Amino acid sequence: MARDFDYFPTYDPLVRDQVYLSNVWGDFMATFVESLREYMSSGGFFVPRLTKAQKALIQTPVEGQMIYVSDANSPTLPRTASLQIWQVVAGNGQWTTIV
């Protein structure tokens, strides 16, 4: 059963002048999410830029994780960079280059 966290009861010990911390936090998050939504729809998003050495340090990538490898070289594509996504197929994960 799903819970409605907008009306989830919380204990808020920080009250000053009838202002509850949870109300301030909720207002901040609503404003932040709306600002992010506007930015994403007008300017796109940035994928983290990593070198191959930095990519190798990622020990447990999550399926769907995207990175932009700035010094990747592919034998089939004469590029110096590539957009890669972590993909799990039949229980095995690997970085897949998006062409």
CORPERA-V472953 format. One record per backbone hydrogen bond with DSSP energy under -0.5 kcal/mol. NH is the residue of the N-H (numbers start at 1). CO is the residue of the C=O. E is the energy in kcal/mol with one decimal. If there is no record, write none. Layout:
BEGIN
nh->(NH NH)
co->(CO CO)
e->(E E)
END
This chain:
BEGIN
nh->(5 7 8 12 13 15 16 19 20 21 23 24 25 26 27 28 29 30 31 32 33 34 35 36 37 38 39 40 41 42 43 44 50 50 55 56 57 57 58 59 64 65 67 68 69 69 70 70 72 74 78 79 82 83 84 84 85 86 87 87 89 89 92 94 96 98 99)
co->(3 4 5 10 11 13 19 16 18 14 20 20 21 22 23 24 25 26 27 28 29 30 31 32 33 34 35 36 37 38 39 40 48 68 51 52 53 54 55 57 86 62 84 48 67 82 50 68 69 77 76 77 69 98 67 82 96 65 85 94 87 92 89 87 85 83 97)
e->(-1.0 -1.1 -0.7 -0.7 -0.6 -1.1 -1.6 -1.3 -0.6 -1.4 -0.5 -1.8 -2.8 -2.3 -2.3 -2.5 -2.7 -2.2 -2.2 -2.8 -2.8 -2.0 -2.4 -2.7 -2.5 -2.1 -2.4 -2.8 -1.8 -1.2 -3.2 -1.0 -0.5 -2.6 -2.4 -1.9 -0.8 -0.6 -1.4 -0.9 -2.8 -2.6 -2.5 -3.0 -0.6 -2.7 -2.8 -0.8 -0.9 -1.0 -0.5 -2.4 -1.9 -0.6 -3.1 -0.5 -2.5 -2.4 -0.6 -2.7 -0.5 -3.0 -2.0 -2.1 -2.9 -3.3 -0.6)
END
